[in-house]
Amino acid sequence: MTATNMKLIGYARVSSDDQNLALQLSAFMGLGIPESQIFTDTHSGKHDNRLGLKQALSSLEKGDTLVVWKLDRLWRSAKQMLVTFDHIAAVGANLHSVTEHFDMATPIGKFIITVLGGVAEYERAISVERTKAGLAAAKERGVVLGAKPRLPEGSAQWESVRRMLLAGIPGHRIAAFHGISQATIYKSFPGGRKTLRNSDCVT
């Protein structure tokens, strides 16, 4: 795309119908953004289903610039912010804030995005560590983690498999009879029938 084809896309938002979009729209028109390339929403930024923002983002092409009055017109949470940044960057477009003079294409803009991305990565790492700590604490309390065994020790099926192993019936036939895999059998009875027989002799 040549520089002459690159365009400005405006996005304006107010939190309710009682507020006025006029100031934001006037600023966009002053930058030469045609009305057909300005998209709006009239509800709180906390909503994810903002049709105007979706239309504005989907209109962006490589080299275009999304223009907003202030950055808080785009998001109200770190999650919304990072998703929006990622989309704009993936398209190869730019983001410009009129009142804050923020521009993704400038060194300071790139620096801010890097910092914000680092903060988000840190938050994700903290979340992972908390999950690991919770699992470790649960394990210490004796909570069994992971999938339940197919052959719970002491169950009727477990006892049946045990008797069949001791009787010398081949593992593949036991598996077919009970509708389980041989791997399940030997996970429940490590060492197979030889270990079972030895343990019976000891008892």
C-alpha positions in Angstrom: 0.0 0.0 0.0 1.4 3.4 -0.9 1.4 6.4 1.4 -1.4 8.1 -0.5 -3.7 5.1 0.2 -3.1 5.2 3.9 -6.1 6.5 5.8 -7.2 7.8 9.2 -10.0 6.0 11.0 -11.7 7.8 13.8 -13.3 6.2 16.9 -15.4 8.2 19.4 -17.2 7.0 22.4 -19.4 8.4 25.2 -20.7 6.5 28.2 -24.4 7.3 27.8 -26.9 9.0 25.5 -26.8 12.0 27.8 -23.3 12.8 26.7 -22.3 14.5 23.4 -19.9 13.2 20.8 -19.6 16.6 19.2 -16.1 17.5 20.6 -14.6 14.3 19.5 -16.2 14.4 16.1 -15.1 18.0 15.6 -11.4 17.0 16.4 -11.6 14.2 13.8 -13.0 16.4 11.1 -10.3 18.9 11.8 -7.7 16.2 11.0 -9.5 15.6 7.7 -11.1 12.3 8.6 -14.3 11.9 6.5 -17.5 11.1 8.3 -17.7 7.7 6.6 -14.5 6.7 8.3 -15.6 7.7 11.9 -17.2 5.1 14.1 -18.9 5.6 17.4 -20.3 3.9 20.5 -22.6 5.4 23.2 -22.1 3.1 26.2 -19.6 2.3 28.9 -16.1 1.2 27.8 -16.4 -1.8 30.1 -18.5 -3.6 27.5 -16.8 -6.0 25.1 -19.6 -5.9 22.5 -18.9 -2.4 21.2 -20.0 -2.5 17.6 -18.5 0.8 16.6 -15.0 -0.2 17.9 -15.3 -3.5 16.1 -16.2 -1.8 12.9 -13.3 0.7 13.3 -10.7 -2.1 14.0 -12.0 -4.2 11.1 -11.6 -1.2 8.8 -7.9 -0.8 9.5 -5.4 -1.9 6.9 -1.6 -1.8 6.8 -0.3 1.7 7.2 -3.7 3.2 8.5 -4.0 5.1 11.8 -6.8 4.7 14.3 -7.4 8.1 15.9 -9.1 8.6 19.3 -9.8 11.6 21.4 -8.3 9.9 24.5 -6.9 6.4 25.0 -9.6 5.7 27.6 -12.2 5.8 24.8 -10.8 2.5 23.7 -10.6 0.4 26.9 -11.3 0.3 30.6 -9.2 -2.7 31.5 -5.7 -4.1 30.9 -7.2 -7.0 29.0 -9.1 -4.7 26.6 -6.0 -2.6 26.1 -3.7 -5.4 25.2 -6.2 -7.1 22.9 -6.6 -3.7 21.0 -2.9 -3.1 20.8 -2.3 -6.6 19.5 -5.0 -6.2 16.8 -3.6 -2.9 15.6 0.0 -4.2 15.6 -1.0 -7.4 13.8 -2.7 -5.4 11.0 0.4 -3.1 10.7 -1.6 0.0 11.6 -0.9 2.8 14.0 -2.8 4.4 17.0 -2.9 8.1 17.7 -4.5 9.9 20.7 -5.4 13.6 19.9 -5.3 15.0 23.5 -2.5 12.9 24.9 -0.2 13.0 21.8 0.3 9.3 22.1 1.4 7.6 18.9 2.3 3.9 18.6 4.8 4.6 15.8 7.0 6.9 18.0 9.8 5.7 20.2 7.9 6.7 23.4 4.8 5.0 22.1 6.7 1.8 21.5 8.3 2.0 24.9 4.9 2.5 26.6 3.5 -0.6 24.8 6.6 -2.6 25.8 6.2 -1.6 29.4 2.4 -2.4 29.4 3.1 -5.7 27.8 5.7 -6.5 30.4 3.3 -5.7 33.2 0.7 -8.0 31.6 3.3 -10.8 31.3 4.2 -10.3 35.0 0.6 -10.6 36.0 0.2 -13.8 34.0 3.4 -15.2 35.7 2.0 -14.3 39.1 -1.2 -16.1 38.2 0.7 -19.2 37.2 2.7 -19.2 40.4 -0.5 -18.8 42.5 -2.0 -21.8 40.7 1.1 -23.9 41.3 1.1 -22.9 45.0 -2.5 -23.8 45.3 -1.9 -27.2 43.7 1.0 -27.8 46.0 -1.0 -26.9 49.1 -3.8 -29.1 48.0 -1.4 -32.0 47.5 0.0 -31.5 51.0 -3.6 -31.7 52.4 -3.9 -35.1 50.7 -6.1 -33.9 47.9 -5.7 -36.3 44.9 -4.9 -34.2 41.8 -5.4 -35.2 38.2 -7.8 -37.6 36.5 -9.4 -40.3 38.6 -7.8 -43.8 38.1 -9.7 -46.1 35.8 -9.3 -48.9 38.3 -9.7 -47.5 41.8 -7.9 -49.7 44.3 -10.3 -51.9 46.2 -13.2 -51.5 43.7 -15.0 -54.6 42.3 -13.4 -54.2 38.9 -9.9 -53.8 40.5 -10.5 -57.0 42.5 -11.7 -58.8 39.4 -8.6 -57.8 37.4 -6.4 -58.8 40.3 -7.9 -62.3 40.5 -7.6 -62.7 36.7 -3.9 -61.7 36.8 -3.2 -64.2 39.6 -5.0 -66.9 37.6 -2.6 -66.4 34.7 -5.0 -64.9 32.2 -3.1 -62.9 29.6 -3.3 -59.1 30.0 -4.9 -58.5 26.6 -7.8 -60.9 27.4 -8.3 -59.2 30.8 -8.3 -55.8 29.1 -10.9 -57.0 26.4 -13.1 -58.5 29.1 -13.2 -55.3 31.2 -13.2 -52.8 28.3 -10.0 -51.2 29.4 -6.4 -50.9 28.0 -3.5 -53.1 29.1 -1.7 -49.9 30.1 -4.5 -49.2 32.6 -4.1 -52.6 34.1 -0.3 -52.2 34.6 -0.7 -48.7 36.0 -2.9 -50.2 38.6 -0.8 -53.2 39.1 2.9 -52.2 38.6 4.9 -55.3 38.0 1.9 -57.4 36.9 1.1 -60.8 38.1 4.7 -61.6 39.2 4.6 -58.8 41.8 1.1 -59.8 42.9 2.1 -63.4 43.4 5.2 -62.4 45.3 3.1 -60.1 47.5 0.6 -62.9 48.2 3.4 -65.2 49.2 4.7 -62.6 51.6 1.3 -62.2 53.2 
